[in-house]
Amino acid sequence: MWEPSLEQLFAAGTMHRWPDGRVTKLGIMEAGAVRLTTGRLVVCDPGWLQRDFSGFVATQLSPGVYPVELSVVHMPQNDPRLRSVLVTAARVLVSAAQVTAWEPAWPSEQEGVPARSFGVDGGQACFMDEAIAPFLIDHQADPSRVDLMVTQVLKEQWASIADESGRNVVVVSCGMGDGSYPVWLGHADDGSTAQVVVDLELLSHADGPVD
């Protein structure tokens, strides 16, 4: 099986061939921005309803607002019931610096899932500040608000939900659905974190790029 590099996950315009013969084009989609007030960036399944999210803190950043991008596969479909856009990776852009080294956010087993990864049971992942966790738990306890969020994610591939202070949770669709997905920190030459990438592992099921 072909294993794309983290850089290849965001190589917009690249064509890939799949085992069933389909050829797809990789695209980049803006997914708003995540506002961090403490800088403690959490990456998790938004359905995680425990009070303690500290185990899902991927890294400590400076408080601020950081853009979120999705890498999406445009799948040709003959069946209108199937989704034609699937998310294969998501990232938080911390700076414009070039990434020269990657390291896993969690080098050891995380909450019972493989090293480097977090578990997804609801087909969605999210970025948020650790301080907004109580808001997310309350939001997820309200079926009507959850339905609105899920509807938007299914339509747009992402959604942003915010509390009264303006802190928010950016929720993204997982192209492969449920599973365990690795989180990577991309560092610049000076050691600073330039990107936080979640590999949602859809693209690794392709045969590889089309020459």
Backbone as JSON Lines, residues from 0, in Angstrom:
{"i":0,"aa":"M","n":[0.84,-1.2,0.0],"ca":[0.0,0.0,0.0],"c":[0.88,1.25,0.0]}
{"i":1,"aa":"W","n":[0.54,2.24,-0.81],"ca":[1.28,3.49,-0.88],"c":[1.08,4.29,0.39]}
{"i":2,"aa":"E","n":[2.17,4.88,0.91],"ca":[2.08,5.7,2.11],"c":[2.52,7.12,1.78]}
{"i":3,"aa":"P","n":[1.57,8.05,1.64],"ca":[1.96,9.42,1.3],"c":[2.72,10.08,2.44]}
{"i":4,"aa":"S","n":[3.64,10.96,2.1],"ca":[4.32,11.76,3.11],"c":[3.37,12.84,3.61]}
{"i":5,"aa":"L","n":[3.72,13.47,4.71],"ca":[2.86,14.53,5.24],"c":[2.79,15.7,4.26]}
{"i":6,"aa":"E","n":[3.87,15.96,3.54],"ca":[3.84,17.02,2.53],"c":[2.91,16.66,1.39]}
{"i":7,"aa":"Q","n":[2.91,15.38,0.98],"ca":[2.04,14.96,-0.12],"c":[0.56,15.05,0.23]}
{"i":8,"aa":"L","n":[0.25,15.0,1.51],"ca":[-1.15,15.1,1.92],"c":[-1.76,16.45,1.53]}
{"i":9,"aa":"F","n":[-0.91,17.47,1.38],"ca":[-1.41,18.81,1.07],"c":[-0.87,19.32,-0.27]}
{"i":10,"aa":"A","n":[-0.51,18.4,-1.16],"ca":[-0.03,18.78,-2.49],"c":[-1.22,19.02,-3.41]}
{"i":11,"aa":"A","n":[-1.78,20.21,-3.33],"ca":[-3.0,20.53,-4.08],"c":[-2.8,20.32,-5.58]}
{"i":12,"aa":"G","n":[-3.81,19.75,-6.21],"ca":[-3.79,19.51,-7.64],"c":[-3.24,18.16,-8.04]}
{"i":13,"aa":"T","n":[-2.64,17.42,-7.11],"ca":[-2.09,16.11,-7.43],"c":[-3.21,15.14,-7.76]}
{"i":14,"aa":"M","n":[-3.0,14.35,-8.79],"ca":[-3.96,13.32,-9.19],"c":[-3.52,11.98,-8.61]}
{"i":15,"aa":"H","n":[-4.49,11.18,-8.17],"ca":[-4.2,9.87,-7.59],"c":[-5.11,8.81,-8.21]}
{"i":16,"aa":"R","n":[-4.54,7.62,-8.38],"ca":[-5.32,6.5,-8.88],"c":[-5.67,5.57,-7.72]}
{"i":17,"aa":"W","n":[-6.9,5.01,-7.75],"ca":[-7.4,4.17,-6.68],"c":[-7.55,2.73,-7.16]}
{"i":18,"aa":"P","n":[-7.6,1.77,-6.26],"ca":[-7.67,0.36,-6.66],"c":[-8.83,0.04,-7.61]}
{"i":19,"aa":"D","n":[-9.95,0.8,-7.52],"ca":[-11.08,0.53,-8.4],"c":[-10.95,1.22,-9.76]}
{"i":20,"aa":"G","n":[-9.8,1.89,-9.99],"ca":[-9.56,2.52,-11.28],"c":[-9.9,4.0,-11.33]}
{"i":21,"aa":"R","n":[-10.59,4.52,-10.32],"ca":[-10.93,5.93,-10.33],"c":[-9.67,6.79,-10.18]}
{"i":22,"aa":"V","n":[-9.71,7.97,-10.78],"ca":[-8.63,8.94,-10.63],"c":[-9.23,10.18,-9.98]}
{"i":23,"aa":"T","n":[-8.58,10.67,-8.93],"ca":[-9.11,11.81,-8.19],"c":[-8.1,12.94,-8.14]}
{"i":24,"aa":"K","n":[-8.59,14.11,-7.79],"ca":[-7.75,15.3,-7.65],"c":[-7.77,15.77,-6.22]}
{"i":25,"aa":"L","n":[-6.59,16.09,-5.69],"ca":[-6.47,16.56,-4.31],"c":[-6.68,18.07,-4.27]}
{"i":26,"aa":"G","n":[-7.48,18.52,-3.32],"ca":[-7.73,19.95,-3.18],"c":[-7.53,20.41,-1.75]}
{"i":27,"aa":"I","n":[-7.4,21.73,-1.58],"ca":[-7.26,22.34,-0.25],"c":[-8.5,23.19,0.02]}
{"i":28,"aa":"M","n":[-9.05,23.03,1.21],"ca":[-10.25,23.75,1.6],"c":[-9.98,24.52,2.89]}
{"i":29,"aa":"E","n":[-10.29,25.81,2.91],"ca":[-10.17,26.58,4.14],"c":[-11.31,26.2,5.07]}
{"i":30,"aa":"A","n":[-10.98,26.05,6.34],"ca":[-11.98,25.64,7.33],"c":[-11.98,26.6,8.51]}
{"i":31,"aa":"G","n":[-12.01,27.89,8.21],"ca":[-12.07,28.89,9.25],"c":[-10.77,28.95,10.04]}
{"i":32,"aa":"A","n":[-10.9,29.21,11.33],"ca":[-9.75,29.32,12.21],"c":[-10.15,28.9,13.61]}
{"i":33,"aa":"V","n":[-9.16,28.45,14.37],"ca":[-9.41,28.07,15.76],"c":[-8.8,29.15,16.65]}
{"i":34,"aa":"R","n":[-9.58,29.62,17.61],"ca":[-9.11,30.64,18.54],"c":[-8.64,29.96,19.82]}
{"i":35,"aa":"L","n":[-7.39,30.17,20.17],"ca":[-6.81,29.58,21.37],"c":[-6.56,30.68,22.4]}
{"i":36,"aa":"T","n":[-7.14,30.54,23.57],"ca":[-6.94,31.54,24.62],"c":[-5.85,31.14,25.6]}
{"i":37,"aa":"T","n":[-5.65,29.85,25.82],"ca":[-4.54,29.39,26.66],"c":[-3.38,28.89,25.81]}
{"i":38,"aa":"G","n":[-3.66,28.56,24.54],"ca":[-2.65,28.01,23.66],"c":[-2.53,26.51,23.72]}
{"i":39,"aa":"R","n":[-3.24,25.87,24.63],"ca":[-3.19,24.41,24.75],"c":[-4.13,23.81,23.72]}
{"i":40,"aa":"L","n":[-3.55,23.38,22.59],"ca":[-4.33,22.89,21.45],"c":[-4.73,21.44,21.66]}
{"i":41,"aa":"V","n":[-6.03,21.19,21.71],"ca":[-6.58,19.85,21.85],"c":[-6.99,19.33,20.48]}
{"i":42,"aa":"V","n":[-6.65,18.07,20.19],"ca":[-7.12,17.38,18.99],"c":[-7.81,16.11,19.45]}
{"i":43,"aa":"C","n":[-9.1,15.98,19.13],"ca":[-9.85,14.83,19.65],"c":[-11.13,14.62,18.86]}
{"i":44,"aa":"D","n":[-11.86,13.58,19.2],"ca":[-13.22,13.35,18.73],"c":[-14.12,14.29,19.53]}
{"i":45,"aa":"P","n":[-14.95,15.14,18.87],"ca":[-15.81,16.05,19.63],"c":[-16.84,15.34,20.48]}
{"i":46,"aa":"G","n":[-17.03,14.05,20.25],"ca":[-17.97,13.29,21.08],"c":[-17.36,12.8,22.38]}
{"i":47,"aa":"W","n":[-16.07,13.08,22.61],"ca":[-15.42,12.69,23.86],"c":[-16.0,13.54,24.98]}
{"i":48,"aa":"L","n":[-16.74,12.94,25.91],"ca":[-17.49,13.71,26.9],"c":[-16.91,13.62,28.3]}
{"i":49,"aa":"Q","n":[-15.66,13.2,28.43],"ca":[-15.02,13.23,29.73],"c":[-14.64,14.66,30.09]}
{"i":50,"aa":"R","n":[-14.56,14.95,31.36],"ca":[-14.22,16.3,31.8],"c":[-12.75,16.63,31.6]}
{"i":51,"aa":"D","n":[-11.9,15.63,31.57],"ca":[-10.46,15.87,31.49],"c":[-9.98,15.65,30.05]}
{"i":52,"aa":"F","n":[-9.64,16.74,29.38],"ca":[-9.15,16.67,28.01],"c":[-7.63,16.8,27.96]}
{"i":53,"aa":"S","n":[-6.97,16.82,29.11],"ca":[-5.53,17.09,29.12],"c":[-4.74,16.06,28.31]}
{"i":54,"aa":"G","n":[-5.24,14.82,28.25],"ca":[-4.53,13.79,27.49],"c":[-4.57,14.01,26.0]}
{"i":55,"aa":"F","n":[-5.41,14.94,25.53],"ca":[-5.53,15.2,24.1],"c":[-4.88,16.52,23.69]}
{"i":56,"aa":"V","n":[-4.12,17.14,24.6],"ca":[-3.4,18.36,24.25],"c":[-2.21,17.98,23.36]}
{"i":57,"aa":"A","n":[-2.26,18.42,22.12],"ca":[-1.22,18.03,21.16],"c":[0.03,18.86,21.33]}
{"i":58,"aa":"T","n":[-0.13,20.14,21.69],"ca":[1.02,21.01,21.84],"c":[0.61,22.29,22.55]}
{"i":59,"aa":"Q","n":[1.59,23.02,23.05],"ca":[1.37,24.34,23.64],"c":[1.8,25.4,22.64]}
{"i":60,"aa":"L","n":[0.86,26.25,22.25],"ca":[1.13,27.35,21.34],"c":[0.89,28.67,22.05]}
{"i":61,"aa":"S","n":[1.28,29.76,21.43],"ca":[0.93,31.07,21.96],"c":[-0.55,31.32,21.75]}
{"i":62,"aa":"P","n":[-1.23,31.94,22.7],"ca":[-2.64,32.28,22.46],"c":[-2.78,33.09,21.17]}
{"i":63,"aa":"G","n":[-3.85,32.8,20.43],"ca":[-4.05,33.5,19.17],"c":[-5.08,32.8,18.32]}
{"i":64,"aa":"V","n":[-5.23,33.28,17.09],"ca":[-6.18,32.72,16.13],"c":[-5.39,32.1,14.98]}
{"i":65,"aa":"Y","n":[-5.64,30.82,14.72],"ca":[-4.84,30.09,13.76],"c":[-5.73,29.49,12.67]}
{"i":66,"aa":"P","n":[-5.37,29.71,11.38],"ca":[-6.17,29.15,10.29],"c":[-6.14,27.62,10.29]}
{"i":67,"aa":"V","n":[-7.25,27.03,9.82],"ca":[-7.36,25.59,9.68],"c":[-7.59,25.28,8.2]}
{"i":68,"aa":"E","n":[-6.88,24.29,7.68],"ca":[-7.05,23.86,6.3],"c":[-7.35,22.37,6.25]}
{"i":69,"aa":"L","n":[-8.13,21.98,5.26],"ca":[-8.44,20.58,5.01],"c":[-7.87,20.16,3.67]}
{"i":70,"aa":"S","n":[-7.33,18.96,3.61],"ca":[-6.96,18.34,2.35],"c":[-8.1,17.41,1.96]}
{"i":71,"aa":"V","n":[-8.66,17.63,0.78],"ca":[-9.85,16.88,0.39],"c":[-9.63,16.16,-0.93]}
{"i":72,"aa":"V","n":[-10.24,14.98,-1.02],"ca":[-10.21,14.17,-2.23],"c":[-11.55,14.33,-2.93]}
{"i":73,"aa":"H","n":[-11.52,14.74,-4.17],"ca":[-12.75,14.88,-4.97],"c":[-12.98,13.55,-5.68]}
{"i":74,"aa":"M","n":[-13.98,12.82,-5.2],"ca":[-14.25,11.48,-5.71],"c":[-15.34,11.52,-6.77]}
{"i":75,"aa":"P","n":[-15.08,11.03,-7.98],"ca":[-16.16,10.93,-8.97],"c":[-17.18,9.9,-8.52]}
{"i":76,"aa":"Q","n":[-18.45,10.28,-8.54],"ca":[-19.5,9.39,-8.04],"c":[-20.62,9.28,-9.05]}
{"i":77,"aa":"N","n":[-21.1,8.06,-9.25],"ca":[-22.3,7.84,-10.06],"c":[-23.54,7.75,-9.18]}
{"i":78,"aa":"D","n":[-23.32,7.54,-7.89],"ca":[-24.43,7.4,-6.95],"c":[-24.55,8.69,-6.14]}
{"i":79,"aa":"P","n":[-25.64,9.49,-6.32],"ca":[-25.77,10.77,-5.61],"c":[-25.88,10.61,-4.09]}
{"i":80,"aa":"R","n":[-26.09,9.41,-3.62],"ca":[-26.19,9.2,-2.17],"c":[-24.81,9.16,-1.52]}
{"i":81,"aa":"L","n":[-23.77,9.01,-2.33],"ca":[-22.42,8.94,-1.79],"c":[-21.78,10.33,-1.79]}
{"i":82,"aa":"R","n":[-20.92,10.58,-0.81],"ca":[-20.24,11.87,-0.74],"c":[-19.17,11.96,-1.83]}
{"i":83,"aa":"S","n":[-19.11,13.1,-2.47],"ca":[-18.13,13.3,-3.54],"c":[-16.88,14.01,-3.06]}
{"i":84,"aa":"V","n":[-16.9,14.55,-1.85],"ca":[-15.73,15.2,-1.26],"c":[-15.45,14.54,0.07]}
{"i":85,"aa":"L","n":[-14.23,14.04,0.24],"ca":[-13.83,13.36,1.47],"c":[-12.56,13.98,2.0]}
{"i":86,"aa":"V","n":[-12.52,14.19,3.31],"ca":[-11.36,14.82,3.95],"c":[-10.31,13.76,4.27]}
{"i":87,"aa":"T","n":[-9.08,13.98,3.8],"ca":[-8.01,13.03,4.06],"c":[-6.98,13.54,5.07]}
{"i":88,"aa":"A","n":[-6.98,14.86,5.35],"ca":[-6.07,15.41,6.36],"c":[-6.57,16.78,6.76]}
{"i":89,"aa":"A","n":[-6.17,17.21,7.95],"ca":[-6.52,18.55,8.44],"c":[-5.3,19.11,9.15]}
{"i":90,"aa":"R","n":[-5.15,20.43,9.08],"ca":[-4.0,21.03,9.75],"c":[-4.31,22.41,10.29]}
{"i":91,"aa":"V","n":[-3.62,22.74,11.37],"ca":[-3.62,24.09,11.94],"c":[-2.33,24.75,11.48]}
{"i":92,"aa":"L","n":[-2.45,25.91,10.83],"ca":[-1.29,26.65,10.34],"c":[-0.86,27.63,11.42]}
{"i":93,"aa":"V","n":[0.24,27.32,12.08],"ca":[0.71,28.14,13.19],"c":[1.54,29.3,12.68]}
{"i":94,"aa":"S","n":[2.36,29.06,11.66],"ca":[3.18,30.12,11.06],"c":[3.41,29.78,9.6]}
{"i":95,"aa":"A","n":[4.02,30.73,8.89],"ca":[4.33,30.53,7.47],"c":[5.69,29.89,7.28]}
{"i":96,"aa":"A","n":[6.38,29.56,8.35],"ca":[7.72,28.99,8.25],"c":[7.67,27.61,7.6]}
{"i":97,"aa":"Q","n":[8.72,27.27,6.86],"ca":[8.8,25.96,6.22],"c":[9.06,24.89,7.27]}
{"i":98,"aa":"V","n":[8.34,23.79,7.14],"ca":[8.55,22.66,8.05],"c":[9.78,21.88,7.6]}
{"i":99,"aa":"T","n":[10.71,21.68,8.54],"ca":[11.93,20.94,8.22],"c":[12.04,19.64,9.01]}
{"i":100,"aa":"A","n":[11.16,19.44,10.0],"ca":[11.2,18.2,10.79],"c":[9.81,17.93,11.34]}
{"i":101,"aa":"W","n":[9.47,16.66,11.44],"ca":[8.18,16.24,11.98],"c":[8.4,15.35,13.2]}
{"i":102,"aa":"E","n":[7.49,15.47,14.16],"ca":[7.51,14.56,15.3],"c":[6.07,14.28,15.72]}
{"i":103,"aa":"P","n":[5.81,13.1,16.28],"ca":[4.45,12.8,16.73],"c":[4.08,13.64,17.93]}
{"i":104,"aa":"A","n":[2.81,14.07,17.98],"ca":[2.35,14.83,19.13],"c":[2.36,13.99,20.4]}
{"i":105,"aa":"W","n":[2.03,12.7,20.24],"ca":[2.01,11.77,21.37],"c":[2.86,10.57,20.99]}
{"i":106,"aa":"P","n":[4.07,10.46,21.51],"ca":[4.95,9.37,21.09],"c":[4.58,8.01,21.65]}
{"i":107,"aa":"S","n":[3.7,7.97,22.65],"ca":[3.32,6.69,23.24],"c":[1.81,6.47,23.1]}
{"i":108,"aa":"E","n":[1.34,5.32,23.56],"ca":[-0.08,5.0,23.46],"c":[-0.93,6.08,24.09]}
{"i":109,"aa":"Q","n":[-2.04,6.44,23.42],"ca":[-2.89,7.55,23.84],"c":[-4.31,7.07,24.09]}
{"i":110,"aa":"E","n":[-4.72,7.07,25.37],"ca":[-6.09,6.69,25.73],"c":[-6.49,5.35,25.11]}
{"i":111,"aa":"G","n":[-5.55,4.39,25.12],"ca":[-5.87,3.05,24.63],"c":[-5.79,2.87,23.13]}
{"i":112,"aa":"V","n":[-5.37,3.9,22.39],"ca":[-5.21,3.78,20.94],"c":[-3.72,3.84,20.6]}
{"i":113,"aa":"P","n":[-3.34,3.47,19.37],"ca":[-1.91,3.37,19.04],"c":[-1.15,4.68,19.25]}
{"i":114,"aa":"A","n":[0.16,4.54,19.41],"ca":[1.02,5.7,19.57],"c":[0.8,6.69,18.43]}
{"i":115,"aa":"R","n":[0.91,7.97,18.74],"ca":[0.76,9.1,17.82],"c":[-0.7,9.41,17.51]}
{"i":116,"aa":"S","n":[-1.65,8.61,17.98],"ca":[-3.02,8.69,17.48],"c":[-4.04,9.03,18.57]}
{"i":117,"aa":"F","n":[-5.23,9.45,18.1],"ca":[-6.39,9.6,18.97],"c":[-7.54,8.83,18.33]}
{"i":118,"aa":"G","n":[-8.48,8.39,19.14],"ca":[-9.57,7.58,18.63],"c":[-10.77,8.41,18.21]}
{"i":119,"aa":"V","n":[-11.42,7.97,17.13],"ca":[-12.64,8.62,16.62],"c":[-13.74,7.57,16.56]}
{"i":120,"aa":"D","n":[-14.88,7.88,17.2],"ca":[-16.03,6.97,17.21],"c":[-17.24,7.56,16.5]}
{"i":121,"aa":"G","n":[-17.19,8.86,16.15],"ca":[-18.33,9.5,15.54],"c":[-18.08,10.05,14.16]}
{"i":122,"aa":"G","n":[-16.97,9.64,13.53],"ca":[-16.68,10.09,12.18],"c":[-16.23,11.53,12.07]}
{"i":123,"aa":"Q","n":[-15.88,12.15,13.22],"ca":[-15.47,13.55,13.21],"c":[-14.29,13.75,14.15]}
{"i":124,"aa":"A","n":[-13.48,14.76,13.83],"ca":[-12.38,15.18,14.69],"c":[-12.51,16.67,14.92]}
{"i":125,"aa":"C","n":[-11.77,17.21,15.89],"ca":[-11.87,18.64,16.13],"c":[-10.56,19.21,16.67]}
{"i":126,"aa":"F","n":[-10.42,20.52,16.47],"ca":[-9.36,21.33,17.07],"c":[-10.02,22.31,18.03]}
{"i":127,"aa":"M","n":[-9.42,22.5,19.22],"ca":[-9.96,23.48,20.15],"c":[-8.94,23.8,21.23]}
{"i":128,"aa":"D","n":[-9.18,24.88,21.95],"ca":[-8.4,25.2,23.15],"c":[-8.93,24.35,24.31]}
{"i":129,"aa":"E","n":[-8.04,23.88,25.15],"ca":[-8.47,23.04,26.27],"c":[-9.51,23.73,27.14]}
{"i":130,"aa":"A","n":[-9.43,25.07,27.23],"ca":[-10.33,25.8,28.12],"c":[-11.78,25.78,27.68]}
{"i":131,"aa":"I","n":[-12.04,25.44,26.41],"ca":[-13.42,25.43,25.93],"c":[-14.08,24.06,26.09]}
{"i":132,"aa":"A","n":[-13.37,23.11,26.66],"ca":[-13.91,21.75,26.8],"c":[-15.27,21.71,27.5]}
{"i":133,"aa":"P","n":[-15.5,22.44,28.61],"ca":[-16.83,22.38,29.24],"c":[-17.95,22.84,28.3]}
{"i":134,"aa":"F","n":[-17.67,23.84,27.46],"ca":[-18.67,24.29,26.49],"c":[-18.98,23.17,25.49]}
{"i":135,"aa":"L","n":[-17.95,22.49,25.01],"ca":[-18.16,21.41,24.05],"c":[-19.01,20.3,24.67]}
{"i":136,"aa":"I","n":[-18.74,19.96,25.92],"ca":[-19.51,18.91,26.59],"c":[-20.97,19.31,26.68]}
{"i":137,"aa":"D","n":[-21.25,20.55,27.06],"ca":[-22.64,21.02,27.13],"c":[-23.29,21.02,25.75]}
{"i":138,"aa":"H","n":[-22.53,21.45,24.74],"ca":[-23.05,21.48,23.37],"c":[-23.44,20.08,22.91]}
{"i":139,"aa":"Q","n":[-22.6,19.11,23.19],"ca":[-22.85,17.75,22.73],"c":[-24.0,17.08,23.49]}
{"i":140,"aa":"A","n":[-24.37,17.65,24.63],"ca":[-25.49,17.1,25.39],"c":[-26.84,17.59,24.87]}
{"i":141,"aa":"D","n":[-26.84,18.53,23.92],"ca":[-28.07,19.09,23.36],"c":[-28.28,18.5,21.96]}
{"i":142,"aa":"P","n":[-29.2,17.55,21.8],"ca":[-29.37,16.88,20.5],"c":[-29.66,17.83,19.34]}
{"i":143,"aa":"S","n":[-30.39,18.91,19.6],"ca":[-30.72,19.82,18.52],"c":[-29.48,20.55,18.01]}
{"i":144,"aa":"R","n":[-28.61,20.93,18.91],"ca":[-27.38,21.62,18.49],"c":[-26.42,20.64,17.81]}
{"i":145,"aa":"V","n":[-26.4,19.42,18.29],"ca":[-25.56,18.41,17.65],"c":[-26.05,18.15,16.23]}
{"i":146,"aa":"D","n":[-27.36,18.06,16.05],"ca":[-27.92,17.83,14.72],"c":[-27.52,18.94,13.75]}
{"i":147,"aa":"L","n":[-27.57,20.18,14.21],"ca":[-27.18,21.3,13.35],"c":[-25.71,21.2,12.97]}
{"i":148,"aa":"M","n":[-24.87,20.86,13.95],"ca":[-23.44,20.73,13.68],"c":[-23.17,19.61,12.68]}
{"i":149,"aa":"V","n":[-23.79,18.46,12.91],"ca":[-23.57,17.31,12.03],"c":[-24.05,17.63,10.62]}
{"i":150,"aa":"T","n":[-25.19,18.29,10.49],"ca":[-25.7,18.67,9.17],"c":[-24.71,19.54,8.43]}
{"i":151,"aa":"Q","n":[-24.12,20.53,9.13],"ca":[-23.16,21.41,8.47],"c":[-21.89,20.65,8.09]}
{"i":152,"aa":"V","n":[-21.42,19.77,8.99],"ca":[-20.21,19.01,8.67],"c":[-20.43,18.11,7.46]}
{"i":153,"aa":"L","n":[-21.59,17.48,7.38],"ca":[-21.88,16.63,6.24],"c":[-21.94,17.43,4.94]}
{"i":154,"aa":"K","n":[-22.42,18.67,5.02],"ca":[-22.56,19.49,3.83],"c":[-21.26,20.18,3.44]}
{"i":155,"aa":"E","n":[-20.56,20.74,4.43],"ca":[-19.39,21.57,4.16],"c":[-18.06,20.9,4.48]}
{"i":156,"aa":"Q","n":[-18.08,19.74,5.12],"ca":[-16.9,19.0,5.58],"c":[-16.32,19.55,6.89]}
{"i":157,"aa":"W","n":[-16.86,20.67,7.38],"ca":[-16.39,21.23,8.64],"c":[-17.46,22.15,9.22]}
{"i":158,"aa":"A","n":[-17.3,22.47,10.5],"ca":[-18.18,23.43,11.17],"c":[-17.4,24.07,12.31]}
{"i":159,"aa":"S","n":[-17.79,25.28,12.66],"ca":[-17.21,25.96,13.81],"c":[-18.32,26.28,14.79]}
{"i":160,"aa":"I","n":[-18.14,25.87,16.03],"ca":[-19.11,26.2,17.08],"c":[-18.38,27.02,18.13]}
{"i":161,"aa":"A","n":[-19.01,28.08,18.61],"ca":[-18.32,29.04,19.49],"c":[-19.12,29.31,20.75]}
{"i":162,"aa":"D","n":[-18.4,29.62,21.82],"ca":[-19.07,30.04,23.06],"c":[-19.24,31.56,23.05]}
{"i":163,"aa":"E","n":[-19.76,32.12,24.13],"ca":[-20.06,33.55,24.16],"c":[-18.81,34.41,24.12]}
{"i":164,"aa":"S","n":[-17.67,33.85,24.52],"ca":[-16.43,34.62,24.54],"c":[-15.75,34.67,23.17]}
{"i":165,"aa":"G","n":[-16.22,33.84,22.25],"ca":[-15.61,33.78,20.94],"c":[-14.64,32.63,20.75]}
{"i":166,"aa":"R","n":[-14.34,31.93,21.84],"ca":[-13.55,30.7,21.68],"c":[-14.39,29.71,20.89]}
{"i":167,"aa":"N","n":[-13.71,28.86,20.12],"ca":[-14.49,27.98,19.25],"c":[-13.86,26.6,19.13]}
{"i":168,"aa":"V","n":[-14.66,25.7,18.59],"ca":[-14.24,24.34,18.26],"c":[-14.43,24.18,16.76]}
{"i":169,"aa":"V","n":[-13.37,23.82,16.06],"ca":[-13.47,23.55,14.62],"c":[-13.59,22.04,14.45]}
{"i":170,"aa":"V","n":[-14.74,21.61,13.95],"ca":[-15.05,20.19,13.77],"c":[-14.89,19.84,12.3]}
{"i":171,"aa":"V","n":[-14.21,18.73,12.01],"ca":[-13.98,18.33,10.62],"c":[-14.43,16.89,10.42]}
{"i":172,"aa":"S","n":[-14.87,16.61,9.2],"ca":[-15.27,15.27,8.83],"c":[-14.05,14.39,8.6]}
{"i":173,"aa":"C","n":[-14.15,13.13,8.99],"ca":[-13.08,12.16,8.75],"c":[-13.44,11.32,7.52]}
{"i":174,"aa":"G","n":[-12.65,11.42,6.48],"ca":[-12.99,10.73,5.24],"c":[-13.08,9.23,5.37]}
{"i":175,"aa":"M","n":[-12.35,8.65,6.31],"ca":[-12.39,7.21,6.53],"c":[-13.35,6.83,7.65]}
{"i":176,"aa":"G","n":[-14.07,7.81,8.22],"ca":[-15.0,7.51,9.3],"c":[-14.27,7.26,10.6]}
{"i":177,"aa":"D","n":[-14.73,6.27,11.36],"ca":[-14.15,5.98,12.67],"c":[-12.78,5.32,12.51]}
{"i":178,"aa":"G","n":[-11.96,5.49,13.54],"ca":[-10.64,4.88,13.51],"c":[-9.72,5.56,14.5]}
{"i":179,"aa":"S","n":[-8.42,5.32,14.34],"ca":[-7.39,5.96,15.15],"c":[-6.48,6.73,14.22]}
{"i":180,"aa":"Y","n":[-6.31,8.03,14.47],"ca":[-5.61,8.88,13.53],"c":[-4.44,9.61,14.18]}
{"i":181,"aa":"P","n":[-3.27,9.61,13.51],"ca":[-2.08,10.22,14.09],"c":[-2.07,11.74,13.96]}
{"i":182,"aa":"V","n":[-1.43,12.37,14.91],"ca":[-1.25,13.82,14.93],"c":[0.25,14.11,14.9]}
{"i":183,"aa":"W","n":[0.65,15.01,14.01],"ca":[2.05,15.33,13.81],"c":[2.31,16.81,14.02]}
{"i":184,"aa":"L","n":[3.45,17.12,14.63],"ca":[3.89,18.5,14.8],"c":[5.0,18.78,13.79]}
{"i":185,"aa":"G","n":[4.8,19.81,12.97],"ca":[5.82,20.19,12.0],"c":[6.62,21.36,12.53]}
{"i":186,"aa":"H","n":[7.93,21.18,12.64],"ca":[8.79,22.2,13.23],"c":[9.62,22.9,12.18]}
{"i":187,"aa":"A","n":[9.85,24.2,12.4],"ca":[10.74,24.99,11.55],"c":[12.18,24.81,12.01]}
{"i":188,"aa":"D","n":[13.11,25.41,11.28],"ca":[14.53,25.29,11.6],"c":[14.85,25.76,13.02]}
{"i":189,"aa":"D","n":[14.11,26.77,13.49],"ca":[14.39,27.3,14.82],"c":[13.73,26.49,15.94]}
{"i":190,"aa":"G","n":[13.09,25.38,15.57],"ca":[12.45,24.52,16.56],"c":[11.02,24.86,16.88]}
{"i":191,"aa":"S","n":[10.53,25.98,16.39],"ca":[9.14,26.38,16.65],"c":[8.17,25.5,15.87]}
{"i":192,"aa":"T","n":[6.96,25.37,16.37],"ca":[5.93,24.59,15.68],"c":[5.28,25.46,14.6]}
{"i":193,"aa":"A","n":[5.33,24.99,13.37],"ca":[4.75,25.73,12.24],"c":[3.41,25.16,11.82]}
{"i":194,"aa":"Q","n":[3.2,23.84,12.02],"ca":[1.95,23.2,11.63],"c":[1.62,22.08,12.61]}
{"i":195,"aa":"V","n":[0.32,21.83,12.76],"ca":[-0.16,20.64,13.46],"c":[-1.06,19.9,12.47]}
{"i":196,"aa":"V","n":[-0.67,18.68,12.12],"ca":[-1.34,17.93,11.06],"c":[-1.99,16.67,11.61]}
{"i":197,"aa":"V","n":[-3.25,16.44,11.23],"ca":[-3.93,15.18,11.5],"c":[-4.05,14.43,10.18]}
{"i":198,"aa":"D","n":[-3.47,13.24,10.14],"ca":[-3.59,12.39,8.95],"c":[-4.81,11.5,9.14]}
{"i":199,"aa":"L","n":[-5.86,11.76,8.35],"ca":[-7.1,10.99,8.44],"c":[-7.07,9.76,7.53]}
{"i":200,"aa":"E","n":[-5.92,9.52,6.91],"ca":[-5.54,8.23,6.33],"c":[-6.38,7.75,5.14]}
{"i":201,"aa":"L","n":[-7.17,8.61,4.55],"ca":[-7.89,8.21,3.35],"c":[-6.94,8.03,2.17]}
{"i":202,"aa":"L","n":[-6.02,8.98,1.99],"ca":[-5.17,8.96,0.82],"c":[-4.25,7.74,0.79]}
{"i":203,"aa":"S","n":[-3.93,7.2,1.94],"ca":[-3.05,6.02,1.98],"c":[-3.72,4.79,1.37]}
{"i":204,"aa":"H","n":[-5.02,4.87,1.09],"ca":[-5.71,3.75,0.44],"c":[-5.68,3.86,-1.08]}
{"i":205,"aa":"A","n":[-5.1,4.96,-1.6],"ca":[-4.93,5.08,-3.05],"c":[-3.73,4.25,-3.49]}
{"i":206,"aa":"D","n":[-3.65,3.97,-4.79],"ca":[-2.48,3.27,-5.34],"c":[-1.26,4.18,-5.4]}
{"i":207,"aa":"G","n":[-1.52,5.49,-5.49],"ca":[-0.42,6.45,-5.55],"c":[-0.7,7.55,-6.57]}
{"i":208,"aa":"P","n":[0.21,8.52,-6.68],"ca":[0.02,9.61,-7.63],"c":[0.05,9.12,-9.08]}
{"i":209,"aa":"V","n":[-0.67,9.84,-9.92],"ca":[-0.66,9.58,-11.35],"c":[0.47,10.38,-11.97]}
{"i":210,"aa":"D","n":[1.36,9.71,-12.71],"ca":[2.5,10.4,-13.33],"c":[2.01,11.36,-14.42]}
